[in-house]
Amino acid sequence: MQDILKVVVLSVVSEIVLFVLTKLMGNKEMSQLSMFDYIIGITIGSIAAEMATALESDYMQPLVAMVVYAIVAIAISLTCNKSLKARRFIYGDSLVLLNNGKLYRKNFKTAKLDLNEFLVQCRSNGYFNIADIDTAILESNGKISFLPKSTTRPATPMDLNLSPDAATITVDLILDGRIVHENLKNVGHDEMWLQKQLVSQGFEKPEQIFLATLDNQDNLSLYENNDLSNSHDFFA
């Protein structure tokens, strides 16, 4: 029983230490990781796990190791902020994968990136035809940045000399058949209003709706809750 209590206490302590160290190292540790950040992150995580189960050994040793790794990460981050050479050495350079209709096979090999994986990334970013892409660059954090051709990119309001209203986020009113009452109240409506909107669009009850959103113009968008599936695989 005493050993279990010790594991519980050490687990809580390790989680607190991890939280503090992550805050010190910055949010990048949990968003777009570079290779170095990834290594530091999993190493500190494994040390924290060891600390949580350190029944026989001294728990101060893994605690000190976690702090040392965090200090090294912070020092390297500060160094990279001041030195371009250090930043390129530690985090790596960007690689041009596609430019002006040419795929750079050598850069694909350098990045160990499969062509099929590249095409998946293209589709994930809305480019189902790579002929629409002018430039594709593999960033040091592993993400691919795409520059569309000027002739295929969507027209902007500036291109058309328009001044549209400022964009605002939509509010979720129904999630998976359940009304979000707090959001409904915040937009100044009640369930009676929502029910009328559902009926006007051919639905009888919220359970028939998978997602319902309301924009700043009071336009309600409904997505039906159904069990349909699409098994077609269009890609290799």
Beta strands, then each sheet from edge to edge (+ up, - down):
strand 1: 95-99
strand 2: 102-103
strand 3: 133-138
strand 4: 144-148
strand 5: 171-175
strand 6: 178-179
strand 7: 209-214
strand 8: 220-224
sheet 1: 2+ 1- 3+ 4-
sheet 2: 6+ 5- 7+ 8-
end
